Amino acid sequence: MFQLCLSGAYTTDTKYGKASDFIARIEEITKRRVIYKMSEAEEIDSDIVVIAPCSRK
């Protein structure tokens, strides 16, 4: 599983918390770093893509 994140979400702090805290938690849980650069995402060769929003609602 690869974690992809929009570059804006990767760097934008909100009232829900700091972006760096969310990224650190995702990487801690998955044991993989979050991919936020389009050039890195394009290198992924996969037949299945699941898009799941990360919101508290």
C-alpha positions as CSV (number, residue, x, y, z in Angstrom):
1,M,0.0,0.0,0.0
2,F,1.2,3.5,-0.9
3,Q,0.1,6.6,0.8
4,L,-0.4,9.5,-1.6
5,C,-1.0,13.0,-0.4
6,L,-1.6,16.3,-2.2
7,S,1.3,18.6,-1.8
8,G,-1.1,21.2,-0.2
9,A,-2.4,18.8,2.4
10,Y,1.2,17.6,3.0
11,T,2.3,21.1,4.1
12,T,-0.9,22.9,5.3
13,D,-1.7,23.1,9.0
14,T,-5.4,23.4,9.9
15,K,-7.5,23.8,13.0
16,Y,-7.5,20.0,13.2
17,G,-3.8,19.8,13.6
18,K,-0.4,20.3,12.1
19,A,0.3,18.6,8.7
20,S,3.6,17.2,10.0
21,D,1.8,15.5,12.9
22,F,-0.7,13.8,10.5
23,I,2.1,12.8,8.1
24,A,4.2,11.4,11.0
25,R,1.2,9.3,12.3
26,I,0.4,7.9,8.8
27,E,4.0,6.9,8.3
28,E,4.2,5.4,11.8
29,I,1.1,3.3,11.1
30,T,2.0,2.1,7.6
31,K,5.8,1.9,8.0
32,R,6.1,3.7,4.7
33,R,6.8,7.4,3.8
34,V,4.0,9.4,2.3
35,I,4.4,10.3,-1.4
36,Y,3.4,13.8,-2.2
37,K,5.4,14.6,-5.3
38,M,3.7,13.8,-8.6
39,S,7.0,12.6,-10.1
40,E,7.2,9.9,-7.4
41,A,3.6,8.9,-7.7
42,E,3.9,8.4,-11.4
43,E,6.6,5.7,-10.8
44,I,4.1,3.5,-9.0
45,D,3.0,0.6,-11.2
46,S,-0.4,-0.6,-9.9
47,D,-3.5,-2.1,-11.4
48,I,-5.7,-1.0,-8.4
49,V,-6.0,2.5,-7.1
50,V,-8.2,3.3,-4.0
51,I,-9.0,6.9,-3.2
52,A,-10.1,7.4,0.3
53,P,-10.5,10.9,1.9
54,C,-8.9,11.5,5.2
55,S,-11.4,13.5,7.2
56,R,-12.7,13.3,10.7
57,K,-16.3,13.4,9.5
